[in-house]
Amino acid sequence: MQEKLQKMFKAKPFVPFTIVMSDGTHITVKHPENALLMKHWIYVTTDGGETAEHLYLLHVTRIQRQQKEVA
C-alpha cells in the first residue's frame, strides 16, 4: 500500500484522492503537502490544518481517485 500511496503523491498533476479505512472511515487528501507518508503510518491534515488524522497503513482497504468534474 505504501508504494501505491507514493505513486499517488508523485503524480503530475496531483489528483486528490480518498483513503478508505477498514472501519469505513474516508479521509480525503486534497494536496500532497497535507500528508506525510511514513513506513507504517500516514498523517493527513484536514479542515485547513485544524485537525490531523494518523492512519495505520495495515488498515487502509483502498484508495479512490477523485473524478474530475466535467463542466
C-alpha positions in Angstrom: 0.0 0.0 0.0 2.9 2.3 0.7 4.1 2.1 -2.9 0.7 2.9 -4.3 0.4 5.9 -2.0 3.9 7.1 -3.0 2.8 7.0 -6.7 -0.4 9.0 -5.9 1.7 11.7 -4.2 4.2 11.9 -7.0 1.6 12.1 -9.8 1.9 15.1 -12.1 -0.5 16.8 -12.0 -1.6 15.8 -8.5 -5.1 14.3 -8.3 -6.9 14.4 -4.9 -7.7 11.0 -3.6 -9.6 9.4 -0.7 -8.2 6.8 1.7 -10.7 4.3 2.9 -10.0 2.5 6.2 -11.1 -0.9 7.4 -13.7 0.7 9.7 -15.3 2.6 6.8 -13.7 6.0 7.6 -12.9 8.1 4.5 -10.1 10.6 4.6 -9.5 12.9 1.6 -6.0 14.1 0.6 -6.6 17.3 -1.3 -2.9 18.3 -1.7 0.4 16.4 -1.3 1.6 18.9 1.3 -1.4 17.9 3.5 0.0 14.4 4.2 3.2 12.8 5.4 3.8 9.1 4.5 5.9 7.0 6.8 6.8 3.4 6.8 3.7 2.2 8.6 1.6 5.3 9.0 0.2 8.2 7.0 -0.5 11.5 8.7 -3.1 13.7 6.9 -4.2 17.2 7.9 -7.8 18.1 7.4 -10.0 21.1 7.9 -7.3 23.5 6.7 -4.8 22.1 9.2 -7.1 22.3 12.2 -7.1 18.6 12.7 -4.8 15.7 11.8 -5.6 12.0 11.2 -3.0 9.3 12.0 -3.7 6.3 9.8 -2.1 2.9 10.2 -1.4 1.6 6.7 -2.5 -2.0 7.5 -6.0 -0.7 8.0 -6.1 1.1 4.5 -8.5 -1.0 2.4 -8.5 1.1 -0.8 -7.6 4.4 -2.4 -10.1 6.2 -4.6 -9.0 8.8 -7.1 -11.5 11.7 -7.2 -13.2 12.1 -10.5 -12.6 15.3 -12.5 -15.8 17.3 -12.8 -17.0 17.9 -16.3 -18.1 21.5 -16.9 
